[in-house]
Amino acid sequence: MKTTKIPTATRERLLRSARKVMKNAYAPFSNFRVGAAILTAKGQVFTGCNVENSSYGMTNCAERTAIFSAIAKSGPELEIAAVAVIGSPDNNHEVPCSPCGACRQVIYEFGPRALVFYQGKKGPKQSLIADLLPEGFRLK
Ligand code: THU
C-alpha cells in the first residue's frame, strides 16, 4: 500500500461529499454534526455521518460510519487512500474537527498511509494518519 498523491480536485470532491452527508447526521444530544468521506485505493468514495444515541456511548462517529458502509458495500479488502472530515454545530459554519482517537485507530487499520483532510484551528489542514496516530496498532 503506497501513499497516494491526492489531486486538488479529488480533495475538493471529498470535502464536498463530507459536507453533504453531514446534513444527515443524527446529533440531537451534542448538536454537533459531522460528515466524512473516504477515498479508496480503487478510487471509490464512501460517506458517513455521526449517529448518536440516548445511551451516549453507543454513538458512532462519521468516519467510522463511512468506513463501515464501505466494507458493507464492497467487502473487507478496503484500502483507504484519503479521508475528509467536516464538522459543524449548526450545519452552516464549519469548525475545527479532526478525527477522534477511536476513529484514528479505525482509519489506520484500513489505511496506514492515508491522508486526512480536516479543519484545524487555523484553517484547512492535511495530515498523514500515521502522524495523527503515532505507533498505530495493527495485527497484520
Ligand atoms: N464526532 C464525529 O462524528 N467525528 C469526530 O471525529 C469527532 C466527534 C461526533 C461524535 C458526536 O456525535 C459528536 O461528534 C460530538 O462529539
Backbone and ligand atoms as CSV (ligand in chain L), in Angstrom:
chain,resi,resn,atom,element,x,y,z
A,1,MET,N,N,0.858,-1.197,0.000
A,1,MET,CA,C,0.000,0.000,0.000
A,1,MET,C,C,0.897,1.250,0.000
A,2,LYS,N,N,0.753,2.086,-1.032
A,2,LYS,CA,C,1.601,3.271,-1.140
A,2,LYS,C,C,0.813,4.526,-0.754
A,3,THR,N,N,1.523,5.568,-0.339
A,3,THR,CA,C,0.859,6.847,-0.104
A,3,THR,C,C,0.398,7.382,-1.453
A,4,THR,N,N,-0.877,7.716,-1.540
A,4,THR,CA,C,-1.392,8.235,-2.804
A,4,THR,C,C,-1.285,9.745,-2.799
A,5,LYS,N,N,-0.869,10.292,-3.927
A,5,LYS,CA,C,-0.900,11.751,-4.054
A,5,LYS,C,C,-2.330,12.100,-4.441
A,6,ILE,N,N,-2.947,12.970,-3.682
A,6,ILE,CA,C,-4.353,13.281,-3.932
A,6,ILE,C,C,-4.453,14.600,-4.704
A,7,PRO,N,N,-4.977,14.562,-5.934
A,7,PRO,CA,C,-5.129,15.807,-6.693
A,7,PRO,C,C,-6.092,16.764,-5.983
A,8,THR,N,N,-5.890,18.065,-6.215
A,8,THR,CA,C,-6.742,19.085,-5.579
A,8,THR,C,C,-8.223,18.832,-5.853
A,9,ALA,N,N,-8.547,18.485,-7.103
A,9,ALA,CA,C,-9.958,18.277,-7.454
A,9,ALA,C,C,-10.551,17.115,-6.663
A,10,THR,N,N,-9.747,16.100,-6.396
A,10,THR,CA,C,-10.235,14.936,-5.633
A,10,THR,C,C,-10.452,15.331,-4.180
A,11,ARG,N,N,-9.507,16.109,-3.656
A,11,ARG,CA,C,-9.658,16.589,-2.271
A,11,ARG,C,C,-10.935,17.421,-2.138
A,12,GLU,N,N,-11.167,18.299,-3.098
A,12,GLU,CA,C,-12.369,19.150,-3.041
A,12,GLU,C,C,-13.633,18.296,-3.165
A,13,ARG,N,N,-13.583,17.281,-3.999
A,13,ARG,CA,C,-14.740,16.385,-4.149
A,13,ARG,C,C,-15.027,15.669,-2.832
A,14,LEU,N,N,-13.972,15.212,-2.161
A,14,LEU,CA,C,-14.150,14.517,-0.874
A,14,LEU,C,C,-14.754,15.458,0.168
A,15,LEU,N,N,-14.233,16.690,0.197
A,15,LEU,CA,C,-14.746,17.660,1.172
A,15,LEU,C,C,-16.218,18.000,0.880
A,16,ARG,N,N,-16.551,18.112,-0.408
A,16,ARG,CA,C,-17.956,18.382,-0.782
A,16,ARG,C,C,-18.850,17.230,-0.343
A,17,SER,N,N,-18.387,16.010,-0.540
A,17,SER,CA,C,-19.173,14.826,-0.153
A,17,SER,C,C,-19.374,14.795,1.362
A,18,ALA,N,N,-18.318,15.143,2.106
A,18,ALA,CA,C,-18.412,15.148,3.581
A,18,ALA,C,C,-19.410,16.212,4.049
A,19,ARG,N,N,-19.342,17.369,3.390
A,19,ARG,CA,C,-20.247,18.481,3.718
A,19,ARG,C,C,-21.696,18.086,3.474
A,20,LYS,N,N,-21.927,17.363,2.390
A,20,LYS,CA,C,-23.297,16.987,2.025
A,20,LYS,C,C,-23.860,15.956,3.001
A,21,VAL,N,N,-23.076,14.936,3.309
A,21,VAL,CA,C,-23.587,13.864,4.170
A,21,VAL,C,C,-23.732,14.330,5.615
A,22,MET,N,N,-22.977,15.371,5.986
A,22,MET,CA,C,-23.099,15.943,7.336
A,22,MET,C,C,-24.547,16.329,7.645
A,23,LYS,N,N,-25.280,16.721,6.613
A,23,LYS,CA,C,-26.679,17.159,6.804
A,23,LYS,C,C,-27.563,16.003,7.286
A,24,ASN,N,N,-27.109,14.771,7.084
A,24,ASN,CA,C,-27.906,13.607,7.503
A,24,ASN,C,C,-27.606,13.176,8.940
A,25,ALA,N,N,-26.697,13.858,9.601
A,25,ALA,CA,C,-26.296,13.433,10.953
A,25,ALA,C,C,-27.497,13.347,11.895
A,26,TYR,N,N,-27.437,12.372,12.793
A,26,TYR,CA,C,-28.414,12.293,13.888
A,26,TYR,C,C,-27.635,12.704,15.135
A,27,ALA,N,N,-27.792,13.972,15.520
A,27,ALA,CA,C,-26.972,14.507,16.619
A,27,ALA,C,C,-27.810,15.379,17.560
A,28,PRO,N,N,-28.927,14.822,18.080
A,28,PRO,CA,C,-29.806,15.636,18.931
A,28,PRO,C,C,-29.208,15.921,20.303
A,29,PHE,N,N,-28.175,15.204,20.696
A,29,PHE,CA,C,-27.624,15.369,22.044
A,29,PHE,C,C,-26.491,16.374,22.064
A,30,SER,N,N,-25.599,16.302,21.085
A,30,SER,CA,C,-24.488,17.263,21.047
A,30,SER,C,C,-24.792,18.431,20.124
A,31,ASN,N,N,-25.746,18.240,19.209
A,31,ASN,CA,C,-25.978,19.228,18.143
A,31,ASN,C,C,-24.708,19.501,17.355
A,32,PHE,N,N,-23.787,18.572,17.343
A,32,PHE,CA,C,-22.557,18.733,16.573
A,32,PHE,C,C,-22.609,17.729,15.436
A,33,ARG,N,N,-22.767,18.250,14.225
A,33,ARG,CA,C,-22.905,17.369,13.063
A,33,ARG,C,C,-21.558,17.153,12.393
A,34,VAL,N,N,-21.318,15.921,12.007
A,34,VAL,CA,C,-20.046,15.604,11.354
A,34,VAL,C,C,-20.333,14.772,10.102
A,35,GLY,N,N,-19.616,15.091,9.049
A,35,GLY,CA,C,-19.680,14.301,7.812
A,35,GLY,C,C,-18.281,13.840,7.457
A,36,ALA,N,N,-18.172,12.638,6.919
A,36,ALA,CA,C,-16.864,12.123,6.499
A,36,ALA,C,C,-17.008,11.447,5.144
A,37,ALA,N,N,-15.955,11.576,4.348
A,37,ALA,CA,C,-15.915,10.876,3.056
A,37,ALA,C,C,-14.567,10.196,2.956
A,38,ILE,N,N,-14.580,8.940,2.526
A,38,ILE,CA,C,-13.306,8.237,2.335
A,38,ILE,C,C,-13.115,7.934,0.855
A,39,LEU,N,N,-11.857,8.027,0.432
A,39,LEU,CA,C,-11.465,7.665,-0.926
A,39,LEU,C,C,-10.710,6.347,-0.825
A,40,THR,N,N,-11.128,5.353,-1.593
A,40,THR,CA,C,-10.433,4.069,-1.551
A,40,THR,C,C,-9.303,4.048,-2.587
A,41,ALA,N,N,-8.414,3.062,-2.449
A,41,ALA,CA,C,-7.301,2.917,-3.402
A,41,ALA,C,C,-7.842,2.676,-4.807
A,42,LYS,N,N,-9.068,2.148,-4.919
A,42,LYS,CA,C,-9.667,1.905,-6.240
A,42,LYS,C,C,-10.377,3.136,-6.786
A,43,GLY,N,N,-10.388,4.219,-5.996
A,43,GLY,CA,C,-10.994,5.463,-6.486
A,43,GLY,C,C,-12.457,5.640,-6.133
A,44,GLN,N,N,-12.991,4.722,-5.322
A,44,GLN,CA,C,-14.397,4.888,-4.921
A,44,GLN,C,C,-14.490,5.821,-3.716
A,45,VAL,N,N,-15.656,6.482,-3.586
A,45,VAL,CA,C,-15.896,7.365,-2.443
A,45,VAL,C,C,-17.080,6.826,-1.643
A,46,PHE,N,N,-16.898,6.748,-0.326
A,46,PHE,CA,C,-17.984,6.339,0.571
A,46,PHE,C,C,-18.131,7.410,1.639
A,47,THR,N,N,-19.364,7.619,2.088
A,47,THR,CA,C,-19.597,8.708,3.041
A,47,THR,C,C,-20.292,8.199,4.302
A,48,GLY,N,N,-20.221,9.016,5.350
A,48,GLY,CA,C,-20.912,8.674,6.594
A,48,GLY,C,C,-21.081,9.910,7.458
A,49,CYS,N,N,-22.054,9.837,8.362
A,49,CYS,CA,C,-22.296,10.943,9.299
A,49,CYS,C,C,-22.323,10.365,10.712
A,50,ASN,N,N,-22.286,11.236,11.714
A,50,ASN,CA,C,-22.379,10.724,13.080
A,50,ASN,C,C,-23.823,10.350,13.411
A,51,VAL,N,N,-23.961,9.291,14.192
A,51,VAL,CA,C,-25.274,8.797,14.614
A,51,VAL,C,C,-25.209,8.619,16.130
A,52,GLU,N,N,-25.897,9.513,16.837
A,52,GLU,CA,C,-25.844,9.481,18.311
A,52,GLU,C,C,-26.917,8.546,18.867
A,53,ASN,N,N,-26.892,8.397,20.205
A,53,ASN,CA,C,-27.840,7.501,20.854
A,53,ASN,C,C,-28.132,8.012,22.267
A,54,SER,N,N,-29.349,7.739,22.742
A,54,SER,CA,C,-29.731,8.123,24.108
A,54,SER,C,C,-28.761,7.535,25.121
A,55,SER,N,N,-28.239,6.352,24.813
A,55,SER,CA,C,-27.154,5.783,25.598
A,55,SER,C,C,-25.876,6.291,24.924
A,56,TYR,N,N,-25.368,7.414,25.432
A,56,TYR,CA,C,-24.386,8.217,24.687
A,56,TYR,C,C,-23.213,7.426,24.110
A,57,GLY,N,N,-22.760,6.445,24.873
A,57,GLY,CA,C,-21.571,5.697,24.452
A,57,GLY,C,C,-21.775,4.884,23.180
A,58,MET,N,N,-23.027,4.710,22.765
A,58,MET,CA,C,-23.307,3.945,21.549
A,58,MET,C,C,-23.144,4.791,20.294
A,59,THR,N,N,-22.833,6.065,20.466
A,59,THR,CA,C,-22.676,6.979,19.326
A,59,THR,C,C,-21.639,6.453,18.345
A,60,ASN,N,N,-21.963,6.573,17.061
A,60,ASN,CA,C,-20.993,6.211,16.015
A,60,ASN,C,C,-20.549,7.481,15.283
A,61,CYS,N,N,-19.252,7.684,15.228
A,61,CYS,CA,C,-18.718,8.870,14.552
A,61,CYS,C,C,-18.874,8.751,13.037
A,62,ALA,N,N,-18.820,9.909,12.380
A,62,ALA,CA,C,-18.970,9.969,10.923
A,62,ALA,C,C,-17.917,9.127,10.201
A,63,GLU,N,N,-16.686,9.192,10.676
A,63,GLU,CA,C,-15.599,8.474,9.997
A,63,GLU,C,C,-15.843,6.972,10.021
A,64,ARG,N,N,-16.241,6.474,11.188
A,64,ARG,CA,C,-16.478,5.025,11.284
A,64,ARG,C,C,-17.718,4.629,10.501
A,65,THR,N,N,-18.739,5.483,10.474
A,65,THR,CA,C,-19.912,5.172,9.644
A,65,THR,C,C,-19.483,5.009,8.183
A,66,ALA,N,N,-18.633,5.916,7.699
A,66,ALA,CA,C,-18.184,5.858,6.294
A,66,ALA,C,C,-17.389,4.572,6.034
A,67,ILE,N,N,-16.503,4.248,6.950
A,67,ILE,CA,C,-15.651,3.057,6.764
A,67,ILE,C,C,-16.489,1.781,6.818
A,68,PHE,N,N,-17.409,1.711,7.768
A,68,PHE,CA,C,-18.229,0.503,7.902
A,68,PHE,C,C,-19.176,0.369,6.701
A,69,SER,N,N,-19.664,1.504,6.185
A,69,SER,CA,C,-20.521,1.459,4.984
A,69,SER,C,C,-19.734,0.938,3.792
A,70,ALA,N,N,-18.478,1.383,3.679
A,70,ALA,CA,C,-17.631,0.951,2.552
A,70,ALA,C,C,-17.444,-0.563,2.596
A,71,ILE,N,N,-17.206,-1.098,3.774
A,71,ILE,CA,C,-16.991,-2.544,3.900
A,71,ILE,C,C,-18.288,-3.299,3.640
A,72,ALA,N,N,-19.399,-2.759,4.157
A,72,ALA,CA,C,-20.689,-3.411,3.917
A,72,ALA,C,C,-21.000,-3.457,2.422
A,73,LYS,N,N,-20.600,-2.414,1.706
A,73,LYS,CA,C,-20.920,-2.312,0.275
A,73,LYS,C,C,-19.922,-3.111,-0.583
A,74,SER,N,N,-18.634,-3.015,-0.237
A,74,SER,CA,C,-17.615,-3.537,-1.164
A,74,SER,C,C,-16.733,-4.648,-0.599
A,75,GLY,N,N,-16.932,-4.994,0.655
A,75,GLY,CA,C,-16.158,-6.106,1.208
A,75,GLY,C,C,-14.953,-5.654,2.011
A,76,PRO,N,N,-14.265,-6.663,2.605
A,76,PRO,CA,C,-13.240,-6.367,3.609
A,76,PRO,C,C,-11.879,-5.968,3.061
A,77,GLU,N,N,-11.716,-5.975,1.735
A,77,GLU,CA,C,-10.396,-5.638,1.161
A,77,GLU,C,C,-10.203,-4.132,1.052
A,78,LEU,N,N,-10.802,-3.391,1.942
A,78,LEU,CA,C,-10.771,-1.921,1.867
A,78,LEU,C,C,-9.366,-1.366,2.080
A,79,GLU,N,N,-8.955,-0.482,1.168
A,79,GLU,CA,C,-7.711,0.283,1.347
A,79,GLU,C,C,-8.073,1.751,1.271
A,80,ILE,N,N,-7.887,2.456,2.379
A,80,ILE,CA,C,-8.239,3.876,2.404
A,80,ILE,C,C,-7.041,4.713,1.970
A,81,ALA,N,N,-7.257,5.548,0.941
A,81,ALA,CA,C,-6.202,6.456,0.464
A,81,ALA,C,C,-6.326,7.818,1.151
A,82,ALA,N,N,-7.557,8.255,1.395
A,82,ALA,CA,C,-7.756,9.585,1.989
A,82,ALA,C,C,-9.096,9.648,2.706
A,83,VAL,N,N,-9.167,10.564,3.656
A,83,VAL,CA,C,-10.394,10.789,4.429
A,83,VAL,C,C,-10.599,12.298,4.531
A,84,ALA,N,N,-11.834,12.758,4.327
A,84,ALA,CA,C,-12.155,14.171,4.570
A,84,ALA,C,C,-13.196,14.233,5.670
A,85,VAL,N,N,-13.038,15.181,6.586
A,85,VAL,CA,C,-13.955,15.320,7.728
A,85,VAL,C,C,-14.413,16.771,7.828
A,86,ILE,N,N,-15.723,16.956,8.004
A,86,ILE,CA,C,-16.277,18.301,8.186
A,86,ILE,C,C,-17.171,18.270,9.419
A,87,GLY,N,N,-17.043,19.271,10.297
A,87,GLY,CA,C,-17.883,19.325,11.496
A,87,GLY,C,C,-18.524,20.689,11.641
A,88,SER,N,N,-19.779,20.684,12.115
A,88,SER,CA,C,-20.482,21.958,12.298
A,88,SER,C,C,-21.482,21.866,13.441
A,89,PRO,N,N,-21.564,22.902,14.264
A,89,PRO,CA,C,-22.555,22.917,15.330
A,89,PRO,C,C,-23.930,23.340,14.829
A,90,ASP,N,N,-24.025,23.810,13.575
A,90,ASP,CA,C,-25.315,24.326,13.104
A,90,ASP,C,C,-25.601,24.051,11.622
A,91,ASN,N,N,-24.800,23.211,10.987
A,91,ASN,CA,C,-24.968,22.901,9.564
A,91,ASN,C,C,-24.593,24.059,8.655
A,92,ASN,N,N,-24.200,25.179,9.202
A,92,ASN,CA,C,-23.858,26.326,8.357
A,92,ASN,C,C,-22.378,26.638,8.407
A,93,HIS,N,N,-21.882,27.009,9.591
A,93,HIS,CA,C,-20.450,27.316,9.613
A,93,HIS,C,C,-19.658,26.117,10.127
A,94,GLU,N,N,-18.491,25.933,9.521
A,94,GLU,CA,C,-17.670,24.774,9.855
A,94,GLU,C,C,-16.642,25.133,10.912
A,95,VAL,N,N,-16.377,24.197,11.787
A,95,VAL,CA,C,-15.443,24.433,12.892
A,95,VAL,C,C,-14.363,23.352,12.880
A,96,PRO,N,N,-13.268,23.600,13.611
A,96,PRO,CA,C,-12.211,22.582,13.633
A,96,PRO,C,C,-12.748,21.217,14.052
A,97,CYS,N,N,-12.359,20.198,13.319
A,97,CYS,CA,C,-12.805,18.837,13.632
A,97,CYS,C,C,-11.845,17.836,13.004
A,98,SER,N,N,-10.965,17.300,13.834
A,98,SER,CA,C,-10.100,16.228,13.332
A,98,SER,C,C,-10.633,14.921,13.918
A,99,PRO,N,N,-10.315,13.798,13.289
A,99,PRO,CA,C,-10.861,12.519,13.769
A,99,PRO,C,C,-10.498,12.249,15.236
A,100,CYS,N,N,-11.451,11.718,15.977
A,100,CYS,CA,C,-11.204,11.367,17.384
A,100,CYS,C,C,-10.224,10.191,17.450
A,101,GLY,N,N,-9.748,9.906,18.618
A,101,GLY,CA,C,-8.753,8.843,18.795
A,101,GLY,C,C,-9.235,7.488,18.300
A,102,ALA,N,N,-10.487,7.144,18.614
A,102,ALA,CA,C,-11.017,5.838,18.192
A,102,ALA,C,C,-11.058,5.753,16.669
A,103,CYS,N,N,-11.486,6.831,16.021
A,103,CYS,CA,C,-11.569,6.825,14.552
A,103,CYS,C,C,-10.184,6.784,13.927
A,104,ARG,N,N,-9.204,7.415,14.554
A,104,ARG,CA,C,-7.831,7.346,14.027
A,104,ARG,C,C,-7.379,5.887,13.960
A,105,GLN,N,N,-7.689,5.144,15.001
A,105,GLN,CA,C,-7.309,3.723,15.032
A,105,GLN,C,C,-8.020,2.944,13.924
A,106,VAL,N,N,-9.287,3.255,13.690
A,106,VAL,CA,C,-10.058,2.525,12.671
A,106,VAL,C,C,-9.578,2.918,11.268
A,107,ILE,N,N,-9.272,4.200,11.065
A,107,ILE,CA,C,-8.714,4.632,9.773
A,107,ILE,C,C,-7.386,3.904,9.524
A,108,TYR,N,N,-6.564,3.855,10.553
A,108,TYR,CA,C,-5.232,3.239,10.432
A,108,TYR,C,C,-5.316,1.771,10.019
A,109,GLU,N,N,-6.314,1.085,10.536
A,109,GLU,CA,C,-6.487,-0.341,10.216
A,109,GLU,C,C,-6.587,-0.569,8.705
A,110,PHE,N,N,-7.293,0.335,8.026
A,110,PHE,CA,C,-7.571,0.150,6.594
A,110,PHE,C,C,-6.756,1.083,5.707
A,111,GLY,N,N,-5.953,1.964,6.321
A,111,GLY,CA,C,-5.168,2.890,5.503
A,111,GLY,C,C,-4.031,3.505,6.280
A,112,PRO,N,N,-3.006,2.702,6.607
A,112,PRO,CA,C,-1.917,3.229,7.436
A,112,PRO,C,C,-1.151,4.385,6.781
A,113,ARG,N,N,-1.329,4.554,5.458
A,113,ARG,CA,C,-0.682,5.697,4.785
A,113,ARG,C,C,-1.691,6.733,4.330
A,114,ALA,N,N,-2.910,6.646,4.858
A,114,ALA,CA,C,-3.972,7.558,4.397
A,114,ALA,C,C,-3.659,9.008,4.757
A,115,LEU,N,N,-4.171,9.893,3.909
A,115,LEU,CA,C,-4.075,11.329,4.138
A,115,LEU,C,C,-5.430,11.794,4.664
A,116,VAL,N,N,-5.425,12.640,5.694
A,116,VAL,CA,C,-6.674,13.099,6.306
A,116,VAL,C,C,-6.814,14.608,6.101
A,117,PHE,N,N,-7.950,15.033,5.549
A,117,PHE,CA,C,-8.256,16.452,5.326
A,117,PHE,C,C,-9.285,16.893,6.359
A,118,TYR,N,N,-9.033,17.998,7.034
A,118,TYR,CA,C,-9.944,18.469,8.084
A,118,TYR,C,C,-9.668,19.946,8.369
A,119,GLN,N,N,-10.542,20.554,9.158
A,119,GLN,CA,C,-10.334,21.941,9.582
A,119,GLN,C,C,-9.517,21.933,10.860
A,120,GLY,N,N,-8.401,22.644,10.839
A,120,GLY,CA,C,-7.637,22.826,12.064
A,120,GLY,C,C,-8.031,24.140,12.713
A,121,LYS,N,N,-7.352,24.484,13.792
A,121,LYS,CA,C,-7.705,25.732,14.496
A,121,LYS,C,C,-7.425,26.963,13.644
A,122,LYS,N,N,-6.440,26.829,12.732
A,122,LYS,CA,C,-6.093,27.990,11.898
A,122,LYS,C,C,-6.474,27.801,10.439
A,123,GLY,N,N,-7.430,26.909,10.166
A,123,GLY,CA,C,-7.851,26.720,8.778
A,123,GLY,C,C,-7.655,25.296,8.303
A,124,PRO,N,N,-7.859,25.080,6.990
A,124,PRO,CA,C,-7.803,23.721,6.457
A,124,PRO,C,C,-6.440,23.078,6.670
A,125,LYS,N,N,-6.455,21.793,7.001
A,125,LYS,CA,C,-5.204,21.074,7.242
A,125,LYS,C,C,-5.229,19.734,6.539
A,126,GLN,N,N,-4.065,19.177,6.302
A,126,GLN,CA,C,-3.978,17.778,5.895
A,126,GLN,C,C,-2.836,17.123,6.646
A,127,SER,N,N,-3.085,15.923,7.131
A,127,SER,CA,C,-2.078,15.182,7.899
A,127,SER,C,C,-2.135,13.721,7.503
A,128,LEU,N,N,-0.997,13.078,7.561
A,128,LEU,CA,C,-0.994,11.621,7.404
A,128,LEU,C,C,-1.575,11.005,8.669
A,129,ILE,N,N,-2.335,9.929,8.495
A,129,ILE,CA,C,-2.899,9.268,9.678
A,129,ILE,C,C,-1.773,8.816,10.612
A,130,ALA,N,N,-0.624,8.449,10.049
A,130,ALA,CA,C,0.498,7.987,10.883
A,130,ALA,C,C,1.039,9.116,11.765
A,131,ASP,N,N,0.817,10.370,11.349
A,131,ASP,CA,C,1.228,11.498,12.203
A,131,ASP,C,C,0.158,11.799,13.254
A,132,LEU,N,N,-1.119,11.561,12.887
A,132,LEU,CA,C,-2.204,11.773,13.862
A,132,LEU,C,C,-2.228,10.639,14.892
A,133,LEU,N,N,-1.742,9.469,14.476
A,133,LEU,CA,C,-1.737,8.291,15.368
A,133,LEU,C,C,-0.358,7.638,15.312
A,134,PRO,N,N,0.603,8.220,16.028
A,134,PRO,CA,C,1.950,7.629,16.001
A,134,PRO,C,C,1.931,6.209,16.586
A,135,GLU,N,N,2.758,5.360,16.033
A,135,GLU,CA,C,2.862,3.968,16.513
A,135,GLU,C,C,1.505,3.269,16.456
A,136,GLY,N,N,0.743,3.511,15.395
A,136,GLY,CA,C,-0.579,2.875,15.248
A,136,GLY,C,C,-0.487,1.364,15.357
A,137,PHE,N,N,-1.515,0.766,15.886
A,137,PHE,CA,C,-1.526,-0.674,16.150
A,137,PHE,C,C,-2.224,-1.439,15.032
A,138,ARG,N,N,-1.572,-2.491,14.528
A,138,ARG,CA,C,-2.220,-3.408,13.575
A,138,ARG,C,C,-1.715,-4.813,13.844
A,139,LEU,N,N,-2.584,-5.797,13.730
A,139,LEU,CA,C,-2.159,-7.189,13.921
A,139,LEU,C,C,-1.498,-7.735,12.665
A,140,LYS,N,N,-1.829,-7.115,11.488
A,140,LYS,CA,C,-1.250,-7.650,10.246
A,140,LYS,C,C,-0.107,-6.784,9.771
L,1,THU,N1,N,-17.759,13.103,16.171
L,1,THU,C1,C,-17.567,12.550,14.939
L,1,THU,O1,O,-18.510,12.081,14.299
L,1,THU,N2,N,-16.298,12.520,14.454
L,1,THU,C2,C,-15.220,13.086,15.051
L,1,THU,O2,O,-14.127,12.992,14.529
L,1,THU,C3,C,-15.389,13.819,16.317
L,1,THU,C4,C,-16.688,13.614,17.000
L,1,THU,C5,C,-19.136,13.186,16.687
L,1,THU,C6,C,-19.453,12.273,17.822
L,1,THU,C7,C,-20.613,13.005,18.472
L,1,THU,O3,O,-21.812,12.639,17.819
L,1,THU,C8,C,-20.349,14.473,18.200
L,1,THU,O4,O,-19.369,14.499,17.159
L,1,THU,C9,C,-19.832,15.236,19.396
L,1,THU,O5,O,-18.758,14.593,19.983
